[in-house]
Amino acid sequence: MKFLLSLIVCLFAFNVYAEKIYWYLAASMTKPGKAIVKQYNKTHEDEVVLILGGSGQILNKIILSKKGDIYTSANEKYYKKASSDNVVLYGEKLLVQTPVFGISKKAESRITDFTDLLKPGIKIALGNPNTMAIGKTYKMKIESEMPEKIADKIKANTIIYPTNVSQTINYVLSSTVDTGLMFDSSAKLNGLRYVEIPDEYNTRVTAYISLVKYSKNKELAKSFLEYVRKNAHIFEEYGYDVVMKRSD
């Protein structure tokens, strides 16, 4: 009995004092992120806590809470904002993704190419540019390259601006909308057909991984960043195009 009580006390103490690493990750990388965290937590005494959301959304959480260890944005804009606001110490390219429009099952017969998005009655979900990397990319780069007539028709068909890509995917999967702006990797992972945005408007988007200046244990945070580097193949297994420099 005494042995059992001692064991319970030791386990409790371990849970209380185990170091935690807070990884703020853009929602478009949820599945590989969860896989990496699950693998890490099985083999290490410290624990990674995954916090998901739109790139701008999670950056605001870091700024307001002044807490975090690793920040992974889905585009360069939010990484640059984190750098200019002195939120991160350094960062590097992780992977690249391409914006597309994922199609709901119910709308597959009505949407077969990009021009179908312009038809009256098509319900579109675009991303909120203030909270979501792909929303900002669409607003700042893709829309600005489109002829005004095309941009106006897409805007007229847009019924919602989700705060992160997980919301967009859920709207498409539930057929709440006919189509939603997302990355090609997200569409593939969720078994969605998609239409490509014409090359003359579109742009590939680079995700960055960075060390947060508020980290209470920067050496531990650095070691986890290196763990992500060594296991970057997990992103590739989920269909992502990894550009992060690998360990020798």
C-alpha positions as CSV (number, residue, x, y, z in Angstrom):
1,M,0.0,0.0,0.0
2,K,2.8,2.4,0.9
3,F,4.6,1.5,-2.3
4,L,1.4,2.3,-4.3
5,L,1.0,5.6,-2.6
6,S,4.6,6.5,-3.2
7,L,4.2,5.6,-6.9
8,I,1.1,7.8,-7.2
9,V,2.9,10.7,-5.5
10,C,5.9,10.3,-7.9
11,L,3.7,10.2,-11.0
12,F,1.8,13.3,-9.8
13,A,5.1,15.1,-9.2
14,F,6.3,14.2,-12.7
15,N,3.2,15.6,-14.3
16,V,3.4,18.8,-12.3
17,Y,7.1,19.5,-12.9
18,A,7.5,18.1,-16.4
19,E,8.6,20.9,-18.8
20,K,6.0,22.0,-21.4
21,I,6.8,23.3,-24.9
22,Y,4.1,25.4,-26.4
23,W,4.0,25.0,-30.2
24,Y,1.7,27.6,-31.9
25,L,0.9,26.0,-35.3
26,A,-1.1,27.3,-38.3
27,A,-4.2,25.1,-38.7
28,S,-3.3,24.2,-42.3
29,M,-0.6,21.9,-40.9
30,T,-2.8,20.3,-38.2
31,K,-2.4,16.6,-39.1
32,P,1.4,16.4,-39.5
33,G,1.7,18.6,-36.4
34,K,-0.4,16.3,-34.3
35,A,1.6,13.3,-35.6
36,I,4.9,14.9,-34.6
37,V,3.7,15.9,-31.2
38,K,2.3,12.4,-30.5
39,Q,5.6,10.8,-31.4
40,Y,7.6,13.3,-29.4
41,N,5.5,13.0,-26.3
42,K,5.8,9.2,-26.3
43,T,9.6,9.4,-26.2
44,H,10.4,12.5,-24.1
45,E,9.9,13.4,-20.4
46,D,8.9,17.0,-21.4
47,E,5.6,17.6,-23.1
48,V,4.7,19.5,-26.3
49,V,1.4,21.3,-26.2
50,L,0.0,22.0,-29.6
51,I,-2.0,25.3,-30.1
52,L,-3.8,25.6,-33.4
53,G,-5.4,28.4,-35.3
54,G,-5.1,30.9,-38.1
55,S,-1.5,32.3,-38.4
56,G,-2.6,35.8,-37.3
57,Q,-4.9,34.4,-34.6
58,I,-2.2,32.4,-32.9
59,L,0.3,35.2,-33.2
60,N,-2.1,37.5,-31.4
61,K,-2.4,34.8,-28.6
62,I,1.4,34.8,-28.2
63,I,1.6,38.6,-28.1
64,L,-1.3,38.8,-25.5
65,S,-0.2,36.0,-23.3
66,K,3.6,36.6,-23.7
67,K,3.9,32.8,-23.7
68,G,5.1,30.3,-26.3
69,D,8.1,28.5,-27.5
70,I,7.7,27.7,-31.3
71,Y,5.6,29.7,-33.8
72,T,4.8,28.2,-37.2
73,S,3.0,30.5,-39.6
74,A,1.6,29.4,-42.9
75,N,3.0,32.3,-44.8
76,E,6.0,34.7,-44.8
77,K,3.8,37.8,-44.1
78,Y,3.0,36.7,-40.6
79,Y,6.5,35.5,-39.9
80,K,7.8,39.0,-40.9
81,K,5.2,40.6,-38.7
82,A,6.3,38.4,-35.8
83,S,9.9,39.4,-36.5
84,S,9.2,43.1,-36.8
85,D,7.1,43.0,-33.6
86,N,10.0,41.4,-31.8
87,V,8.0,38.3,-31.0
88,V,10.5,35.7,-32.5
89,L,14.2,35.5,-32.2
90,Y,14.8,33.7,-35.5
91,G,13.1,31.4,-38.0
92,E,13.5,29.5,-41.2
93,K,11.5,28.2,-44.1
94,L,9.6,25.0,-43.4
95,L,7.4,24.1,-46.4
96,V,5.5,25.6,-49.3
97,Q,1.8,25.3,-50.2
98,T,-0.4,26.4,-53.1
99,P,-3.8,28.1,-52.7
100,V,-6.7,26.3,-54.4
101,F,-10.5,26.2,-54.1
102,G,-11.7,22.9,-52.4
103,I,-15.1,21.7,-53.7
104,S,-17.9,20.2,-51.6
105,K,-19.3,16.9,-52.6
106,K,-22.7,18.4,-53.5
107,A,-21.1,21.0,-55.8
108,E,-18.7,18.7,-57.7
109,S,-20.9,18.6,-60.8
110,R,-21.4,22.4,-60.8
111,I,-17.7,23.4,-60.2
112,T,-15.2,21.8,-62.5
113,D,-12.9,24.7,-63.2
114,F,-12.0,28.2,-61.9
115,T,-14.5,30.0,-64.1
116,D,-17.4,28.2,-62.4
117,L,-16.7,30.1,-59.2
118,L,-17.9,33.2,-61.0
119,K,-21.4,31.9,-61.7
120,P,-24.3,33.5,-59.8
121,G,-25.4,31.4,-56.8
122,I,-22.1,29.7,-56.0
123,K,-21.4,29.9,-52.3
124,I,-17.8,30.7,-51.5
125,A,-15.8,30.7,-48.2
126,L,-12.7,33.0,-48.4
127,G,-10.2,33.4,-45.5
128,N,-10.2,36.3,-43.1
129,P,-7.0,38.3,-44.0
130,N,-6.6,39.5,-40.4
131,T,-6.4,36.1,-38.9
132,M,-5.5,33.6,-41.6
133,A,-2.3,33.3,-43.8
134,I,-4.2,32.2,-46.9
135,G,-6.7,34.9,-46.4
136,K,-4.0,37.5,-46.3
137,T,-2.3,35.9,-49.4
138,Y,-5.5,36.1,-51.3
139,K,-6.2,39.7,-50.4
140,M,-2.7,41.0,-50.9
141,K,-1.4,39.0,-53.8
142,I,-4.0,36.8,-55.6
143,E,-7.0,39.2,-55.7
144,S,-4.7,42.1,-56.7
145,E,-3.5,40.2,-59.7
146,M,-7.0,39.4,-60.9
147,P,-9.0,41.5,-63.4
148,E,-11.5,43.6,-61.4
149,K,-14.5,41.9,-62.9
150,I,-13.3,38.5,-61.8
151,A,-12.4,39.7,-58.3
152,D,-15.8,41.4,-57.9
153,K,-17.7,38.2,-59.0
154,I,-15.8,36.1,-56.4
155,K,-16.5,38.7,-53.7
156,A,-20.2,38.8,-54.6
157,N,-20.4,35.0,-54.2
158,T,-18.5,35.0,-50.9
159,I,-20.8,34.3,-47.9
160,I,-18.3,33.8,-45.1
161,Y,-14.7,34.7,-44.1
162,P,-13.5,31.9,-41.8
163,T,-10.8,32.7,-39.2
164,N,-8.7,29.6,-39.9
165,V,-8.5,26.9,-42.6
166,S,-10.0,24.2,-40.3
167,Q,-13.2,26.2,-40.3
168,T,-13.1,26.5,-44.1
169,I,-12.6,22.8,-44.5
170,N,-15.5,22.0,-42.2
171,Y,-17.8,24.4,-44.2
172,V,-16.9,22.6,-47.4
173,L,-17.1,19.1,-45.9
174,S,-20.6,19.9,-44.5
175,S,-21.6,21.5,-47.8
176,T,-22.4,24.8,-45.9
177,V,-20.6,26.4,-48.8
178,D,-20.0,25.0,-52.3
179,T,-16.3,25.9,-52.3
180,G,-13.6,27.3,-50.0
181,L,-10.2,28.8,-50.3
182,M,-7.5,26.4,-48.8
183,F,-4.1,25.0,-49.6
184,D,-3.8,22.1,-52.0
185,S,-2.3,20.0,-49.1
186,S,-5.4,20.5,-47.0
187,A,-7.7,19.6,-49.9
188,K,-5.8,16.4,-50.6
189,L,-5.7,15.4,-46.9
190,N,-9.5,15.8,-46.6
191,G,-10.3,13.9,-49.8
192,L,-11.7,17.0,-51.5
193,R,-11.6,17.7,-55.2
194,Y,-10.3,21.2,-56.0
195,V,-9.9,23.7,-58.8
196,E,-6.6,25.5,-59.3
197,I,-6.3,29.2,-59.4
198,P,-4.8,30.4,-62.8
199,D,-1.0,30.7,-62.6
200,E,-1.2,34.4,-63.6
201,Y,-3.1,35.2,-60.4
202,N,-1.8,32.5,-58.0
203,T,1.4,32.3,-55.8
204,R,3.0,29.6,-53.8
205,V,3.1,30.3,-50.0
206,T,6.0,29.6,-47.7
207,A,5.5,28.5,-44.1
208,Y,8.1,29.5,-41.5
209,I,9.0,27.9,-38.2
210,S,10.5,30.2,-35.5
211,L,11.7,30.4,-31.9
212,V,9.5,32.6,-29.7
213,K,11.4,35.2,-27.6
214,Y,9.1,34.5,-24.6
215,S,10.2,30.9,-24.3
216,K,11.1,30.1,-20.7
217,N,13.5,27.3,-21.7
218,K,15.0,28.3,-25.0
219,E,17.4,25.4,-25.1
220,L,14.5,23.0,-24.8
221,A,12.6,24.9,-27.5
222,K,15.6,24.8,-29.8
223,S,15.9,21.0,-29.2
224,F,12.3,20.6,-30.2
225,L,12.8,22.7,-33.3
226,E,15.7,20.3,-34.2
227,Y,13.4,17.4,-33.6
228,V,10.9,18.8,-36.1
229,R,13.9,19.2,-38.6
230,K,14.9,15.5,-38.1
231,N,11.3,14.4,-38.5
232,A,10.3,16.8,-41.4
233,H,9.6,13.7,-43.4
234,I,6.3,13.4,-41.5
235,F,5.1,16.5,-43.3
236,E,6.1,14.9,-46.6
237,E,4.1,11.7,-45.7
238,Y,1.0,13.9,-45.5
239,G,1.7,15.4,-48.9
240,Y,3.5,18.7,-48.0
241,D,6.4,20.1,-50.0
242,V,9.2,20.5,-47.3
243,V,12.0,23.0,-47.9
244,M,13.5,23.1,-44.4
245,K,17.2,22.3,-44.4
246,R,17.7,18.8,-43.1
247,S,20.1,17.5,-40.5
248,D,23.2,15.7,-41.7
